[in-house]
Amino acid sequence: MKQLICCVLLFLSAATAKACDACGCSAGSQGLGILPQFYRHFIGFQYQYRSFSSLHQEIGDNKPETKGDESYSTYQLWGRYYIGKRLQLYGFVPYRTSLVREDRSTIQNSGLGDISVWANYILIKTPDSSESEWKQMLLAGGGVKAPTGHHEGISVLDREGLPNVQPGTGSWDFITDINYTVRHNAIGVNAEAAYTFTTVDKEDYKYGNKLLSGLTGFYWLQTGKFAILPQLGLRYEFTLHDYDNYSRKWLNEQTGGSIFYGMAGVQAYYSHWGVQLSYQLPLAQNYAAGNVTAKQVATAGLFFLF
């Protein structure tokens, strides 16, 4: 099992503005998936693609609704560093791009995203020397996301703009998470939950808090230094409504909701190297008052153990 490692990362994102009251980029959160069973550091690169279609209610009488197609890409440098035998430190440095097509207009944006740092503590772990057919690991912790990404701060009360598709959210956010993996011989299950507490930005805009949870089954096959891990799972994302003005409690009804995904993936490992591929499709959803339809989520990653 000393060739097994994976962190499944979902980019942090935010939501809504006057020119895009219903926007798919709200539908996102970040969590950890299947975690390593041994003590090694790693550094890696990950790419994630998400796509949505949206329906925008125009302000004013007799104005027709407009439809849009949105795609969001995140290129992320990430890694883990062990301190002792129980504490894990994670760091994520994302670069985000967005493309929104609405009727005859196209809006593109890109730049450094919001950097985040996590710390997780191993609460329960089967000793490496154990010969038991059952293995398990439970860890919990959390972290902080800093407003390092570019953010104009344009809100629904100002002028038309798309703060929701910008690389950064302009706010400090805090994450808590818990992760449990149990395995009997080659068959295992991972369960996780992560919750993001958002704060108010300098424009008094507040993105909705986010919950991510997942349940993934996997089968571990290994021959010498080569290991492969096919996976099937379910993921659930829930986001609260945004506030256009948090002090006045002006709720944005065109944000927030839930998405339920089915997921298939595979990881492969050889010596110090590993790759990860996964694909998600929505099974059920109700997002942005039904004005946003989530499509696919595709993720690919490469990492190096040292």
C-alpha positions in Angstrom: 0.0 0.0 0.0 3.0 2.3 0.1 2.3 3.4 -3.4 -1.2 4.7 -2.7 -2.0 8.4 -2.5 -4.6 10.8 -3.7 -6.1 14.1 -2.8 -9.3 15.0 -4.6 -9.5 18.7 -4.8 -12.4 20.8 -6.0 -11.7 24.4 -6.6 -13.0 27.2 -4.4 -15.5 29.4 -6.1 -18.0 32.2 -5.6 -21.2 33.5 -7.0 -23.4 36.2 -8.5 -23.8 39.7 -9.9 -26.1 42.0 -11.9 -25.0 40.9 -15.3 -25.1 37.3 -14.2 -27.7 36.8 -11.4 -27.6 33.0 -11.9 -24.1 31.7 -12.3 -22.7 28.2 -12.2 -19.4 29.3 -10.5 -21.3 29.4 -7.2 -21.5 25.6 -7.4 -18.2 24.6 -6.0 -16.4 23.7 -2.8 -13.2 22.0 -1.7 -12.6 18.8 0.1 -10.2 15.9 0.5 -11.0 12.5 -0.9 -9.0 9.2 -0.5 -6.0 10.0 1.6 -2.6 8.3 1.9 -2.0 5.6 4.5 1.7 6.4 5.0 3.9 9.3 6.0 5.4 11.0 2.9 5.4 14.5 1.5 4.2 15.2 -2.0 3.8 18.0 -4.5 1.5 18.0 -7.5 -0.4 19.7 -10.2 -4.1 19.4 -10.9 -6.5 20.6 -13.6 -10.3 20.8 -13.2 -13.0 21.7 -15.7 -16.6 22.5 -14.8 -19.4 23.6 -17.2 -22.9 25.0 -16.7 -25.8 26.5 -18.7 -27.7 29.3 -17.2 -30.9 31.3 -17.7 -30.8 35.1 -16.8 -33.8 37.1 -15.8 -33.3 40.6 -17.3 -34.2 43.6 -15.2 -37.0 45.7 -16.7 -40.4 45.1 -18.3 -40.8 43.2 -21.6 -37.2 42.2 -21.7 -36.6 38.6 -22.8 -34.7 36.0 -20.8 -31.1 35.3 -22.0 -29.3 32.0 -22.0 -25.6 31.5 -21.3 -23.0 28.8 -21.4 -20.2 28.9 -18.8 -17.0 27.0 -18.3 -14.5 27.3 -15.5 -11.0 25.9 -15.4 -8.6 25.7 -12.4 -4.9 24.9 -12.7 -3.7 24.2 -9.2 -0.3 23.6 -7.6 -0.8 21.7 -4.3 1.1 19.6 -1.8 1.3 18.0 1.6 4.0 18.1 4.3 4.0 15.9 7.4 5.0 17.3 10.8 5.6 14.3 13.1 3.4 11.3 12.7 0.0 12.9 13.2 -0.1 16.4 11.6 -0.6 17.0 7.9 -0.2 20.4 6.3 -1.8 21.1 2.9 -1.3 24.1 0.6 -3.3 25.0 -2.6 -2.3 27.7 -5.1 -4.9 27.9 -7.9 -4.9 29.8 -11.2 -8.5 30.3 -12.5 -9.9 31.0 -15.9 -13.6 31.5 -16.9 -15.5 31.8 -20.1 -19.1 33.0 -20.2 -21.1 33.1 -23.5 -24.4 34.9 -23.4 -26.2 35.6 -26.7 -23.7 37.5 -28.8 -21.4 38.5 -25.9 -18.4 36.6 -24.5 -16.7 37.4 -21.2 -13.3 35.9 -20.3 -11.4 36.3 -17.1 -8.2 34.7 -15.7 -5.7 35.1 -12.9 -4.3 33.9 -9.7 -7.0 32.5 -7.4 -7.3 32.5 -3.6 -4.5 30.6 -1.9 -5.6 28.3 0.9 -3.8 26.3 3.7 -5.1 23.4 5.6 -4.0 21.4 8.7 -5.4 17.9 9.5 -4.7 15.8 12.5 -4.9 11.9 12.4 -7.2 10.8 15.1 -7.3 7.1 14.4 -4.9 5.0 12.2 -4.3 1.3 12.0 -0.6 0.7 12.8 1.6 0.0 9.7 2.9 -3.2 11.5 -0.7 -4.5 11.9 -1.4 -7.8 10.0 -5.2 -7.3 10.3 -7.3 -7.5 7.1 -9.0 -4.3 8.2 -7.3 -0.9 7.9 -8.7 2.5 8.8 -7.8 6.1 9.2 -9.8 9.0 10.6 -8.6 12.6 10.5 -10.1 16.0 11.0 -9.0 19.6 10.8 -9.5 22.7 8.7 -7.9 25.7 7.2 -8.2 29.2 5.8 -8.6 30.7 2.3 -6.9 34.1 1.8 -8.2 36.8 -0.6 -5.1 36.7 -2.8 -7.0 36.4 -6.2 -7.9 39.4 -8.3 -11.4 40.8 -7.3 -12.9 44.0 -8.6 -15.5 44.2 -5.8 -18.4 45.0 -8.1 -21.7 44.2 -6.5 -25.3 44.1 -7.6 -25.7 47.7 -6.3 -22.9 49.2 -8.3 -22.6 48.8 -12.1 -22.9 45.8 -14.3 -20.1 43.4 -13.9 -19.2 39.8 -13.2 -17.5 39.5 -9.8 -18.6 35.9 -9.7 -16.4 34.9 -12.5 -13.3 36.6 -11.2 -10.3 34.6 -10.0 -10.8 35.7 -6.3 -13.7 36.3 -4.0 -12.3 39.2 -2.0 -13.0 37.5 1.4 -11.3 35.5 4.0 -13.0 32.1 4.3 -12.6 29.2 6.8 -12.9 25.5 6.2 -13.5 22.5 8.5 -13.3 18.9 7.3 -13.5 15.3 8.5 -12.3 12.3 6.5 -12.6 8.5 7.1 -11.2 5.6 5.1 -11.8 2.0 5.9 -10.5 -1.0 3.9 -10.9 -4.8 4.0 -8.1 -6.4 2.0 -8.4 -4.8 -1.4 -11.9 -3.3 -1.1 -12.3 0.1 0.6 -14.7 3.0 1.3 -14.0 6.7 1.9 -16.4 9.1 3.5 -15.8 12.8 3.9 -17.4 16.2 4.6 -16.0 19.7 4.3 -17.8 23.0 5.2 -16.7 26.4 4.2 -17.6 29.5 6.3 -17.5 32.6 4.2 -17.0 36.1 5.4 -18.1 39.6 4.2 -15.9 41.3 1.6 -15.0 45.0 1.6 -18.1 45.8 -0.5 -20.4 44.1 2.1 -21.1 41.2 -0.3 -21.2 37.8 1.3 -21.0 34.5 -0.7 -23.0 31.6 0.7 -21.5 29.0 3.0 -20.8 25.7 1.3 -21.0 22.1 2.2 -19.3 19.3 0.3 -19.8 15.6 1.2 -18.8 12.4 -0.6 -18.9 8.6 -0.4 -16.5 6.7 -2.6 -15.8 3.0 -3.0 -12.5 1.8 -4.4 -10.6 -1.4 -5.3 -6.8 -1.6 -4.9 -4.7 -3.6 -7.3 -0.9 -3.8 -7.0 1.8 -5.5 -8.9 5.3 -4.7 -7.6 5.8 -0.9 -7.7 2.7 -0.4 -9.8 -0.8 0.2 -8.3 -4.1 1.1 -9.8 -7.2 2.2 -8.0 -10.6 2.3 -9.8 -13.3 4.2 -8.0 -17.1 4.8 -8.0 -18.8 7.3 -5.8 -21.4 9.9 -5.0 -20.9 13.6 -4.2 -23.3 16.2 -2.7 -22.8 20.0 -2.8 -25.0 22.5 -1.0 -24.6 26.2 -1.0 -26.5 28.9 0.9 -27.8 32.0 -0.7 -25.4 35.0 -1.2 -26.1 38.4 0.3 -25.9 41.5 -2.0 -25.6 43.6 1.2 -24.9 41.6 4.3 -25.4 44.5 6.7 -28.9 45.1 5.4 -29.6 41.3 4.9 -30.4 41.7 1.2 -30.6 38.1 0.1 -29.8 37.2 -3.5 -32.6 34.7 -4.4 -30.8 33.7 -7.7 -28.0 32.0 -5.8 -27.6 28.9 -3.6 -28.9 25.4 -4.0 -27.8 21.8 -4.2 -26.2 19.4 -6.7 -25.9 15.6 -6.4 -23.2 14.0 -8.6 -22.3 10.5 -9.7 -18.5 10.0 -10.0 -16.2 7.5 -11.7 -12.4 7.7 -11.5 -9.1 6.0 -11.4 -5.7 6.6 -9.9 -2.4 4.9 -10.9 0.9 4.9 -9.1 4.4 3.9 -9.9 7.3 4.4 -7.5 7.4 8.1 -6.6 4.8 9.1 -9.3 1.0 9.1 -9.4 -1.8 10.3 -11.6 -5.5 10.8 -11.0 -8.5 11.1 -13.3 -12.1 11.5 -12.4 -15.4 12.5 -14.1 -18.6 13.6 -12.6 -22.2 14.0 -13.9 -25.1 15.5 -12.0 -27.8 13.0 -11.0 -30.2 15.6 -9.4 -29.9 19.3 -8.9 -31.8 22.5 -7.8 -29.5 25.5 -8.1 -30.0 29.2 -8.4 -33.8 28.8 -8.3 -33.6 26.4 -11.2 -31.8 29.0 -13.4 -28.5 27.1 -13.5 -28.0 23.6 -14.9 -24.7 21.9 -13.9 -23.1 19.7 -16.6 -19.8 17.9 -16.3 -16.9 18.1 -13.9 -13.6 16.6 -15.1 -10.4 16.4 -13.1 -6.8 15.3 -13.9 -3.8 15.4 -11.6 -0.1 14.5 -11.4 2.0 14.3 -8.2 5.4 13.4 -7.0 6.1 11.7 -3.6 9.3 12.4 -1.7 
